Amino acid sequence: MNREIKMKKLSYILLAVSLLTLSGVASAVPIVGTIKFGGDLTFDLNANTVDIIGNDAIVIAAPGGDFASYVSLGDTAVYNDFTYSPFTTVSPLWSVGGFSFTLSQIVSVFETTAPSGQQFLSLTGNGTFSGNGFDDTYGNWTFSADGQKGQFAFSSVNVPEPGTALLLGIGLLGFGVTRKLRKTA
């Protein structure tokens, strides 16, 4: 009988800890998905600049994930010009459908000129995506251009927040303790 009382007390303690943890955890809603833009541009490999003609870019592929409810194929985005070296944060780099992306870092640059004189530029970077009631979300950005046309893309990956991992850990701990107490009973 004494063990049954201990098991009930332990169950109540685990329930109380779980409820307290839940009350302190905010539910994060990160942005997950991909979006691609294309448009006319010029770039200068000597000055390390990119000029989006008219600061307009067109959504060139069906948006995926959370973007699909707010952005459609063919929508026009505002895309700001930028210098990639030396780099300074571009806020926002682009905006469309209530979303925006702040480019905070460029992590790789590839520039080349073909024997024909055609220039190519490829950049990758990362930054923060925000909008439409979602939590600010870290994401990756890629840019590639040849001559006068370019494609620009954004993608983000859902990473579990620490609160979810903590709740899972507490639940597993509770199962383990309960199982151990039952084995010793």
JOBEL-V754659 format. One record per residue. N is the residue number from 0. RES is the residue in three letters. SS is DSSP state (a for helix, b for strand, c for the rest). PSI is psi in degrees with one decimal (NA if undefined). D_CENTER is the distance of its C-alpha to the mean C-alpha in whole Angstrom. Layout:
n/res/ss/psi/d_center
N/RES/SS/PSI/D_CENTER
N/RES/SS/PSI/D_CENTER
This chain:
n/res/ss/psi/d_center
0/MET/c/-36.9/53
1/ASN/a/-38.5/52
2/ARG/a/-37.2/49
3/GLU/a/-39.7/48
4/ILE/a/-42.1/48
5/LYS/a/-41.2/46
6/MET/a/-41.1/44
7/LYS/a/-43.8/43
8/LYS/a/-44.5/43
9/LEU/a/-42.1/40
10/SER/a/-42.9/38
11/TYR/a/-38.8/39
12/ILE/a/-46.3/37
13/LEU/a/-39.9/34
14/LEU/a/-44.0/34
15/ALA/a/-44.1/34
16/VAL/a/-42.4/31
17/SER/a/-44.3/29
18/LEU/a/-39.8/30
19/LEU/a/-40.6/29
20/THR/a/-44.5/26
21/LEU/a/-38.4/25
22/SER/a/-24.3/26
23/GLY/a/-3.9/24
24/VAL/c/124.6/21
25/ALA/c/143.0/18
26/SER/c/115.6/16
27/ALA/c/138.8/13
28/VAL/c/86.0/11
29/PRO/c/159.8/7
30/ILE/c/129.0/6
31/VAL/c/131.6/6
32/GLY/b/-173.7/8
33/THR/b/154.1/9
34/ILE/b/138.2/11
35/LYS/b/140.6/14
36/PHE/b/158.2/17
37/GLY/b/159.6/20
38/GLY/b/178.0/23
39/ASP/b/141.1/26
40/LEU/b/167.4/25
41/THR/b/148.9/27
42/PHE/b/152.5/27
43/ASP/b/111.2/29
44/LEU/c/-19.4/29
45/ASN/c/-41.3/31
46/ALA/c/-8.4/30
47/ASN/c/43.8/26
48/THR/b/154.1/25
49/VAL/b/127.6/23
50/ASP/b/112.4/25
51/ILE/b/115.9/23
52/ILE/a/121.8/27
53/GLY/a/4.3/27
54/ASN/a/29.0/23
55/ASP/b/137.9/23
56/ALA/b/149.2/20
57/ILE/b/139.2/21
58/VAL/b/116.1/18
59/ILE/c/-3.0/20
60/ALA/c/152.9/18
61/ALA/c/123.3/18
62/PRO/c/145.9/14
63/GLY/c/162.8/13
64/GLY/a/-136.1/11
65/ASP/a/-21.7/11
66/PHE/a/-29.5/12
67/ALA/a/-29.3/15
68/SER/a/-14.5/17
69/TYR/c/-20.7/16
70/VAL/c/139.6/16
71/SER/c/157.6/19
72/LEU/c/129.3/20
73/GLY/c/-9.6/22
74/ASP/c/150.3/21
75/THR/b/131.6/21
76/ALA/b/149.9/18
77/VAL/b/122.6/19
78/TYR/b/121.2/18
79/ASN/c/147.1/20
80/ASP/c/158.7/22
81/PHE/b/160.6/21
82/THR/b/128.6/23
83/TYR/b/-11.7/21
84/SER/c/116.9/24
85/PRO/c/142.0/24
86/PHE/b/140.4/21
87/THR/c/150.4/20
88/THR/c/137.5/17
89/VAL/b/111.5/16
90/SER/b/113.7/16
91/PRO/b/153.5/15
92/LEU/b/-43.3/15
93/TRP/b/160.7/14
94/SER/b/141.7/15
95/VAL/b/139.3/16
96/GLY/c/29.4/16
97/GLY/c/-2.5/15
98/PHE/b/153.2/12
99/SER/b/158.4/11
100/PHE/b/126.0/10
101/THR/b/116.3/11
102/LEU/b/114.8/12
103/SER/b/-14.1/13
104/GLN/b/140.3/14
105/ILE/b/123.6/15
106/VAL/b/-19.8/16
107/SER/b/145.3/18
108/VAL/b/129.6/21
109/PHE/b/120.7/23
110/GLU/b/139.6/26
111/THR/b/156.9/29
112/THR/b/125.0/32
113/ALA/c/160.2/34
114/PRO/c/-27.5/38
115/SER/c/-9.2/38
116/GLY/c/-9.8/36
117/GLN/c/130.6/33
118/GLN/b/146.5/30
119/PHE/b/143.1/27
120/LEU/b/132.2/23
121/SER/b/129.1/20
122/LEU/b/147.6/17
123/THR/b/148.3/14
124/GLY/b/-172.5/12
125/ASN/b/167.3/9
126/GLY/b/-157.4/8
127/THR/b/131.1/7
128/PHE/b/139.4/6
129/SER/b/162.8/9
130/GLY/b/161.2/12
131/ASN/c/35.0/14
132/GLY/c/-1.3/14
133/PHE/b/160.1/11
134/ASP/b/150.0/10
135/ASP/b/136.0/8
136/THR/b/132.2/4
137/TYR/b/138.3/4
138/GLY/b/167.1/3
139/ASN/b/150.7/7
140/TRP/b/138.6/9
141/THR/b/150.9/13
142/PHE/b/133.0/16
143/SER/b/141.5/20
144/ALA/b/144.2/23
145/ASP/b/124.0/26
146/GLY/c/-113.4/29
147/GLN/c/6.1/28
148/LYS/b/151.1/26
149/GLY/b/162.5/22
150/GLN/b/141.1/19
151/PHE/b/135.3/15
152/ALA/b/153.1/12
153/PHE/b/141.9/8
154/SER/b/150.1/6
155/SER/b/150.9/3
156/VAL/c/134.0/5
157/ASN/c/120.0/7
158/VAL/c/126.1/9
159/PRO/c/137.9/12
160/GLU/c/158.1/13
161/PRO/a/-30.7/16
162/GLY/a/-39.9/18
163/THR/a/-43.7/18
164/ALA/a/-38.1/19
165/LEU/a/-45.2/22
166/LEU/a/-42.3/23
167/LEU/a/-43.5/23
168/GLY/a/-42.8/25
169/ILE/a/-41.7/28
170/GLY/a/-45.0/28
171/LEU/a/-39.1/29
172/LEU/a/-42.9/31
173/GLY/a/-43.1/33
174/PHE/a/-42.4/34
175/GLY/a/-45.1/35
176/VAL/a/-44.1/37
177/THR/a/-42.4/39
178/ARG/a/-41.9/39
179/LYS/a/-41.4/41
180/LEU/a/-35.6/43
181/ARG/a/-36.3/44
182/LYS/a/-36.4/45
183/THR/a/-13.0/47
184/ALA/c/NA/49
